Amino acid sequence: MKRFFPFFIPLLLLFSFIFCGRKGPILPPLPQVIQKIEVFEIAQRGEAVFLEWENPTAYIDGSPVSEIVEVEIWLAERAKGAAGGSAQLSLDEFEKKARILATIKKEQFSEFQVIRDETSIRLSYPYMFSGGDFIEKNLTFAIRVIDRRKKKSTFSDLLSIEPKFLSLPPRRVRATVFKDRIEVKWDPAEKNIDRSSPAYFKGYNIYRAEGDGIPRRLNSLLVKEGRYDDKDFLIGSVYRYFVRASAAESPPFAESDDSEIIMILARDTFPPAAPIDLVAIAAEDLISLSWETNSEKDLGGYRVWRKGEGEEEYTLLTPKPIRESAYNDTTVKKNKRYYYAITAQDKLGNESPKSKSISEIIKDKFS
């Protein structure tokens, strides 16, 4: 072993010298293929299937897409009664049966954009049914995109739907503002989109937009009756409400078209409660009043009212509301009985009814 080791080192150095720095064959660059569309949803609403998706932003190697210039929407139709009509198509079967339903150019993207939240901008395409034969069909959709180099993505996942005769939209939507809620009511539709009756639905979804904002569904579970209490609102805001009837209990819903839109201003017309526990105490030259403090958060103050014995109408003693829940009336005469009442007023000027009246008199000890 000792003799072998001195010969091993030169051999190792020679081997390293021969192969060190030798490059392998030059390989062609990996082709850039656009990632397929990952976010893709479909749902029936009225007499249309709405397709909604997000365009991919990268190639499969992770590099950003240079520019998407075209979106292709593909559709395969099958009769419901046909063999395998209810089974999911394979991608090979889809490519054989499908046709291009629509092509959306880059210049048209803005026409199909919908904004779901601050970070999510999607495209939405409505496929309108033709004639009444759609009820007998199974529809399968897929989407792919093309960049400016004419490179195509693979198809998105295949999504299938069997359209139904859904209810017409709910009727007579109305809204009323209460102190703790906005109550939305509506009447059910009487017919379906094919004019058959009774209307077929399992419940309702309620949508709200603030001002010109994006409508959002308010209910997490399907609403079963024709009423919804919206308790998450702000006084002074303008809201738009509409309602859809749904034939499905959970997403993706099979919904009617939108009902009429009702717009309402959440105006504060609700006065504070009338003050309670009013007490009057006569001193030598004044009558002192006190009462229980109101609990309203928007309380603006109190107004003190007085009338003398034999008078029919109260006179306001405090033209400007006072913040304190106490008041000294120094404009009194001895041996005359006075009647007092207090009202509470909020910051918008809504005024409560008068409190329970109380009377007091300063007696002249010599009279």
NORCORTA-V86053 format. One record per backbone hydrogen bond with DSSP energy under -1.0 kcal/mol. NH is the residue of the N-H (numbers start at 1). CO is the residue of the C=O. If there is no record, write none. Layout:
BEGIN
nh=[NH	NH]
co=[CO	CO]
END
This chain:
BEGIN
nh=[5	8	9	11	12	13	14	15	16	17	18	19	20	22	35	41	43	45	46	49	50	51	52	53	54	59	60	62	65	69	70	71	72	73	74	75	76	78	80	82	85	87	94	95	96	97	98	99	101	102	104	106	108	109	111	112	114	116	117	122	123	124	125	127	129	136	137	138	139	140	141	142	144	146	147	148	150	153	156	159	161	166	168	171	174	176	178	182	183	184	185	186	187	192	193	195	202	203	204	205	207	208	209	211	213	216	218	223	227	228	230	233	236	237	239	240	241	242	244	246	247	255	256	259	262	264	266	267	279	281	283	287	288	289	290	291	292	299	300	301	302	303	305	306	307	309	311	315	317	322	327	329	335	338	339	340	341	343	345	346	347	349	352	355	358	360	367]
co=[1	4	5	7	8	9	10	11	12	13	14	15	16	19	58	52	50	48	255	127	43	125	41	123	39	63	33	59	57	146	146	104	144	102	142	99	140	138	136	79	82	84	90	91	92	93	94	75	73	73	71	69	105	106	108	109	122	120	120	114	53	112	51	49	47	133	134	78	161	76	159	74	72	70	151	67	147	145	143	141	139	164	191	187	185	183	181	230	176	228	174	226	171	196	166	192	246	246	223	244	242	216	240	238	210	208	206	204	225	184	182	231	266	234	264	209	262	207	205	203	254	44	245	243	241	239	237	265	290	288	286	329	281	327	279	325	276	296	345	345	322	343	341	315	339	337	308	306	304	302	289	287	362	360	307	358	305	303	301	350	298	346	344	342	340	338	364]
END
